[in-house]
Amino acid sequence: MSEPASGRGLRVAEIAQLLEVDFRGDGDCLIESLASLSGAGPRSICFVSDAKYLVDLPACRAGAVLMRAADAVDCERTVILVDNPYLAYAKVSQWLHGAAPSQAGIHPTAVVMDGAEVCATAEIGPHVVIEAGASIGAEAVIGAGCYIGAGAKIGAGTRLAPRVTVLHGCEIGQHCRVLSASVIGADGFGFAPERGKGWQRIEQVGAVRIGDRVEIGACTTVDRGALDDTVIEDGVIIDNHVQIAHNVHIGKYTAIAGCVGIAGSTRIGQNCQLGGGSSVVGHLQLDDGVVVFANTFVTSSLKAGVYASATAAQPVADWRRNQPNLRQFHQLAKRMRQVFVKVCSDQNTTANSSE
């Protein structure tokens, strides 16, 4: 399936062809934008992924609706019949509102050092700095004010929003997207204590290797490895304000929501999901398929499954009443263990005596 150039309208029949599905109604209707059911106009497209919203369709003015065939039985509007309306919506959003194609060339204010390699089809924005030995792939877009360190590599089709920093020796694969103020390859937090003299910095000599089609949000930091590299595999999506420490390894297609913190040398498998605000301590293993709810504190390695640990907000009076019980719970559990061990010991003694 080929993809259209973004930034232009598409007719209903074209959208259906691109999605490789059937449609019903006016195939010549021109679609120029996405919209909600209530805000749609005759040149916009919306979607229905939950049958409870079918009651809103009669008042909808959309030119077309992405729907499941079972939900579209009584719909009189133009519909595009898809198995997964939300996924179809995501694809159409890229075709209608995706970034414009790269504009080949280097802005006059950009600084490209001798020995750097910039493909002729790449777009280098204002005030970009590209150090010696760095390479920029075909049709990559480097936004205004970005810094690309010595020996760093940016793959074909990758887009860096304004003010992204990619430090020396780091690699970003093809067709990735990194949003503003993110830093790839900052020094990891490595210090050795020296008694009476504070701390001695450990130079971080690894790098960061990022695979293809990785999405990284704004203000996210991926630290370089202490010795070996920090690795993010293909298809990973990372939200804003995420901290990924040195030597972390993240498997394919894992999703990490905002404000997650991952401490050093942790390995996270493929197809994992980390909810917003969750924290993972260092040197752990999260197996493939682990799902961690928001605000969960992960202190041990996890097998595949769903995990949560956060306590929901509650009235302060209830919280004050419950806190003493929580503090006493540990002592109660300890007493129960002691009683259990004693009962088992007594039973064994009785059994041996009867023999």
C-alpha positions in Angstrom: 0.0 0.0 0.0 1.5 3.3 -1.1 1.0 6.4 1.1 -0.2 9.8 -0.3 1.7 13.0 0.0 0.5 14.7 3.2 -1.2 18.1 3.3 -3.8 17.4 0.5 -7.4 16.3 0.5 -8.4 12.8 -0.3 -11.6 11.5 -1.7 -13.6 8.8 0.1 -12.8 6.2 -2.6 -9.1 7.0 -2.3 -9.1 6.6 1.5 -10.9 3.3 1.2 -8.4 2.1 -1.3 -5.5 3.1 0.9 -7.0 1.3 3.8 -7.8 -1.7 1.5 -11.4 -1.7 2.6 -14.9 -1.1 1.2 -17.0 2.0 1.4 -20.7 2.9 1.0 -22.0 6.2 -0.3 -20.3 9.1 -2.1 -16.9 8.0 -3.2 -16.1 11.4 -4.7 -16.6 13.3 -1.5 -13.5 15.3 -0.8 -12.1 14.9 2.7 -9.7 17.6 4.0 -9.7 17.2 7.8 -10.4 15.1 10.8 -13.2 16.1 13.2 -15.3 14.9 16.1 -18.9 13.7 15.6 -20.3 17.0 16.9 -17.8 19.3 15.1 -17.6 17.6 11.7 -18.5 19.3 8.5 -19.1 18.1 4.9 -15.3 17.9 4.1 -14.2 16.2 7.3 -14.1 12.6 8.4 -14.8 11.2 11.9 -14.9 7.7 13.5 -17.1 5.6 15.7 -15.3 3.0 17.7 -17.9 2.5 20.4 -21.5 1.7 19.7 -22.7 4.0 22.4 -21.9 6.9 20.2 -24.2 5.8 17.4 -27.0 8.0 18.8 -24.9 11.0 17.8 -24.8 10.0 14.1 -28.1 11.5 12.9 -27.0 15.0 13.8 -23.4 14.5 12.4 -22.6 16.5 9.3 -19.4 14.6 8.4 -18.6 13.9 4.8 -17.7 10.3 5.8 -17.5 8.1 8.9 -15.1 5.3 9.7 -17.2 2.5 11.2 -17.4 -1.2 11.7 -19.8 -2.9 9.3 -22.0 -4.1 12.1 -22.5 -0.6 13.4 -23.1 0.9 10.0 -26.2 -1.2 9.1 -28.7 1.7 9.7 -26.3 4.6 9.0 -27.4 6.7 6.0 -24.2 8.7 5.8 -21.2 7.8 3.6 -19.2 5.2 5.6 -15.8 3.6 5.2 -16.1 0.0 6.6 -13.2 -0.9 8.8 -12.5 -3.6 11.4 -10.7 -1.1 13.7 -12.0 2.5 13.4 -9.4 4.0 15.8 -6.5 2.4 13.9 -8.0 3.6 10.6 -8.4 7.1 12.1 -4.7 7.1 13.1 -3.6 6.3 9.5 -6.0 8.8 7.9 -4.7 11.5 10.4 -1.2 11.0 9.0 -2.3 11.2 5.4 -4.3 14.4 5.9 -2.3 16.2 8.6 1.1 14.7 8.5 4.3 16.8 8.3 5.1 18.3 4.9 7.8 16.6 2.8 11.4 17.7 3.6 12.7 20.7 1.8 16.2 19.8 0.7 18.9 22.2 1.6 21.0 23.8 4.4 19.9 27.1 5.9 22.5 29.8 5.6 22.7 30.2 9.4 23.4 26.5 10.0 27.0 25.4 10.9 28.1 22.2 9.3 31.7 21.3 10.3 34.2 19.8 7.9 33.9 16.1 7.7 30.2 16.0 8.4 28.1 14.2 5.8 24.7 15.7 5.0 22.6 14.0 2.3 21.6 16.3 -0.5 17.9 15.6 0.1 18.0 16.4 3.9 16.6 19.6 5.3 18.8 21.5 7.8 17.0 24.3 9.6 18.2 27.7 11.0 21.0 27.8 13.5 21.6 24.0 13.5 25.1 22.8 14.4 26.4 19.6 13.0 29.8 18.5 14.2 32.6 16.7 12.3 32.0 13.1 11.5 28.3 13.3 11.9 26.0 12.0 9.2 22.5 13.0 8.2 20.4 10.6 6.0 18.2 11.1 3.0 15.1 13.3 3.5 15.9 13.7 7.2 14.7 17.0 8.8 16.8 18.7 11.4 14.7 21.5 13.0 15.9 24.9 14.0 18.5 25.1 16.8 19.3 21.4 16.9 22.8 20.2 17.9 24.2 17.0 16.3 27.5 15.9 18.0 30.6 14.5 16.5 30.2 11.1 14.9 26.4 11.0 15.5 24.2 9.4 12.9 20.6 10.4 12.0 18.8 7.9 9.7 16.9 8.5 6.5 13.5 10.2 7.0 14.0 10.9 10.7 12.7 14.3 11.9 14.1 16.2 14.8 11.9 19.0 16.1 13.5 22.4 17.0 16.1 22.3 19.8 16.8 18.6 20.0 20.3 17.6 21.1 21.9 14.5 19.9 25.4 14.2 21.5 28.6 12.6 20.2 28.5 9.0 18.9 24.8 8.5 19.2 22.7 6.9 16.5 19.1 7.4 15.6 17.6 5.0 13.0 15.3 5.7 10.1 11.8 7.4 10.1 12.1 8.3 13.8 10.6 11.5 15.4 12.1 13.3 18.3 10.3 16.3 19.8 11.7 19.6 21.1 14.0 19.9 24.0 14.8 16.2 24.2 18.4 15.1 24.8 19.9 12.0 23.4 23.2 10.9 24.8 23.6 13.0 28.0 26.0 11.6 30.5 24.5 8.9 32.7 24.4 9.5 36.5 27.6 7.8 37.4 29.6 8.8 40.5 31.9 7.0 42.9 31.9 8.0 46.5 35.2 9.1 48.0 35.1 9.2 51.8 35.3 12.7 53.2 35.7 14.2 49.7 32.3 13.8 48.1 32.0 12.2 44.7 34.2 11.3 41.7 32.5 11.4 38.3 32.7 8.2 36.2 33.1 9.2 32.6 30.3 7.7 30.5 32.0 6.2 27.4 29.1 4.3 25.9 26.5 5.8 23.5 22.8 5.6 22.6 21.5 3.4 19.8 17.9 4.0 18.7 16.2 1.8 16.1 13.8 2.6 13.3 10.4 4.3 13.6 10.9 5.3 17.3 8.9 8.2 18.6 10.3 10.3 21.5 8.3 13.1 23.1 9.3 16.5 24.3 11.8 17.1 27.2 12.8 13.4 27.3 16.3 12.4 28.2 18.0 9.2 27.1 21.4 8.9 28.8 24.4 7.4 27.1 25.8 4.1 28.5 28.6 4.0 31.1 30.5 1.3 29.1 28.1 -0.4 26.8 25.4 1.5 24.9 21.9 2.4 26.0 19.5 0.7 23.4 16.0 1.5 22.3 14.8 -1.0 19.7 12.5 -0.5 16.7 9.0 0.9 17.1 9.2 2.1 20.7 7.0 5.1 21.6 8.1 7.3 24.5 6.0 10.2 25.8 7.1 13.6 27.2 9.3 14.1 30.3 10.7 10.5 30.5 14.0 9.7 32.0 15.9 6.7 30.6 19.2 6.1 32.5 22.5 4.7 31.3 22.6 1.2 29.9 18.9 0.7 29.8 17.7 -1.7 27.0 14.1 -1.3 25.8 12.6 -3.9 23.4 10.5 -3.5 20.3 7.1 -1.8 20.3 7.2 -1.0 24.0 5.1 2.1 25.0 6.2 4.5 27.8 3.9 7.2 29.0 4.8 10.6 30.4 7.0 11.2 33.5 8.3 7.6 33.7 11.7 7.1 35.3 13.8 4.1 34.4 17.0 3.6 36.4 20.3 2.3 35.0 20.9 -1.1 33.5 17.3 -2.2 33.5 16.1 -4.4 30.6 12.6 -4.0 29.4 11.2 -6.5 27.0 9.1 -6.2 23.8 5.5 -5.0 23.7 5.6 -3.7 27.3 3.5 -0.7 28.6 4.6 1.6 31.4 1.9 3.9 32.7 2.5 7.6 33.4 4.5 8.4 36.5 5.7 4.9 37.1 9.2 4.3 38.3 11.5 1.3 37.7 14.6 0.8 39.9 17.9 -0.3 38.3 19.3 -3.6 37.2 15.8 -5.3 36.8 14.3 -7.4 34.0 10.8 -6.8 32.8 9.8 -9.7 30.5 8.0 -9.3 27.2 4.4 -8.2 27.6 4.6 -6.6 31.0 2.0 -3.9 31.7 2.6 -1.5 34.5 -0.2 0.8 35.7 0.3 4.6 36.2 2.3 5.6 39.3 3.5 2.1 40.0 6.8 1.7 41.8 8.6 -1.3 40.4 11.3 -2.7 42.7 11.8 -6.2 41.5 11.9 -8.0 38.1 8.6 -8.8 36.6 7.2 -11.8 34.5 4.6 -11.1 31.8 1.4 -9.8 33.4 -0.3 -6.7 34.6 1.0 -4.8 37.7 -0.2 -1.9 39.8 0.9 -0.4 43.2 -0.4 3.1 43.5 -2.9 4.1 46.2 -5.7 6.3 44.9 -6.4 9.7 46.3 -8.7 9.8 49.3 -10.1 12.3 51.7 -7.3 13.4 54.1 -9.3 12.3 57.1 -9.5 8.7 55.7 -5.8 8.8 54.9 -4.9 9.8 58.5 -7.1 7.1 59.8 -5.6 4.4 57.6 -1.9 5.3 58.0 -1.6 3.8 61.5 -3.1 0.6 60.2 -0.6 0.5 57.3 2.3 1.0 59.7 1.0 -1.8 61.9 0.4 -4.2 59.0 4.1 -5.2 58.8 4.2 -6.1 62.4 1.0 -8.0 62.1 2.3 -9.9 59.1 5.5 -10.7 61.0 3.5 -12.1 64.0 1.4 -14.2 61.6 4.5 -15.7 60.0 5.9 -16.6 63.5 2.6 -18.2 64.5 2.5 -20.2 61.2 6.1 -21.4 61.6 5.3 -22.5 65.2 2.2 -24.4 64.2 4.0 -26.2 61.5 6.8 -27.1 63.9 4.4 -28.4 66.5 2.6 -30.5 63.9 5.9 -32.0 62.8 6.9 -32.7 66.4 3.5 -34.5 67.0 3.8 -36.5 63.8 7.3 -37.6 64.7 6.2 -38.6 68.3 3.3 -40.7 66.9 5.7 -42.7 64.8 
